[in-house]
């Protein structure tokens, strides 16, 4: 049985037909278009919030919600497509009543912004969404930052308003892609740290407000400042005509509200790095414990480095390319593991073992320059001291037992 799940939206919402028996719409009156914005949820793919477009006709059914965030766990090669960044999402339609009920059950807030489109623009957008939701047209290649639920909604609105939303390209983004990701996932620290680890320099370069609208709540705020130009007898007017809350947030059931700014990670990483260095120094004469700590350090660094190398070489996850965290999370760490085993046994290090440990430290030292291109100072504060002390303690133990012939 395949699941159809909205990106950053309600889990398990099945694609359903409109409720039968509703009164027919009056074809002579234009539809009313609204932007819907949903609050974040507790599941990891709901952390970023969600949005959709609502087309209200003049019948009794309440309207149709067009949602660009549906994916299918049952699609062929789903896991491989996810890993390689080849996910296909699609536009799906549902009734407003079922959408409201779903978010009410989850306690997630739902805002409606009624848009002041002209009759021609409203009809054009409604026709486009109906066409786009057909099975043969609904699928698109997903990219979280470039092609997702919020950016597809933004592009549809920009299309029917003659480029009115392009004004957002002239305004700088408040936060970088990384900062938005860290802020929105801050209530889930393991997820936040994992995403921070795999994001590379592309996530840290300056962006425009247009690009920042990959975040649904940013788009909600941004459209408040968009003005539709005067055309013919139609005067210039704000894009948003009216706002209302369709579902209020229920604190007992909803996910934690993300902070306005990303958390400061540098003090936490520096403190953890200091503690780790103290443990390495304190256990250097208890070789079994020192080996466990040092081995864990190298296993974590090597494994994370291999993951980053895989993302950069073999996947379409462009925001993780050129990841300078590899200066600290280095696949060379795996090659240094035998050196720790040799030192812990009290034997002198072989030349290649000393070279493996030395290269690990040299690359970490080169990483001092990385924060100029990537926001990874916090990783440097932990891993550079950790690699330096591990190298020093390993070399010290080996030197204590080294024979003159070595």
Secondary structure, 3 states (H helix, E strand, C coil): CCCEEECCCCCCCCCCCCCCCCCCCCCCCCCEEEEEEECCCCCHHHCCCEEEEEEECCCCCCCEEEEEEEEECCCCCHHHHHHHCCCEEEEEEEEHHHHHHHHHHHCCCEEEEEECCCHHHHHHHHHHHHHHCCCCCCEEECECCCECHHHHHHHHHHHHCCCHHHHHHHCECCCCHHHHHHHHHCCCHHHHHHHHHHCCHHHCCCCEHHHHCCCHHHHHHHHHHCEECCECCECCEECEEEEEEEECCCCCCCCCCCCCCCCCCHHHHHHHHHHHHHHHHHCCCCHHHHHHHHHHHHHHHHHHHHHHHHHHHHCCCHHHCCCHHHHCCCCHHHHHHHHHHHHHCCCCCCHHHHHHHHHHHHHHHHHHHHHHCCCCHHHHHHHHHHHHHHHHHHHHHHHHCCCCCC
